[in-house]
Amino acid sequence: MRKARGASDLPDGCATDQASDCALCHDAAVMGIALDVDRLKQTAVVRFGSDTAVVALDLVDAVYTGDTLLVHQGFAVARLET
């Protein structure tokens, strides 16, 4: 079983969830909503509950504002059809 980390143990800029685990770096992919997409940088601002983070879009195609994404370790790994 993985030891829970405190918020002070997280990398700079890493969003936390209610358990103080990193919302982007724990073992499971996290669902989020794309709020803003930057096609030049291949990034998106993604909302995870009340937190937001910039994630890379290198692994998915055709992401648009409002899309639901699965994010793991700072990368969108899938776009979910809703």
Secondary structure, DSSP 4 states (H G I P E B T S, - for coil): -PPPPPGGGSPTT--B-TTSSBTTTSSS-EEEEEEEEETTTTEEEEEETTEEEEEE-TT-S---TT-EEEEETTEEEEEE--
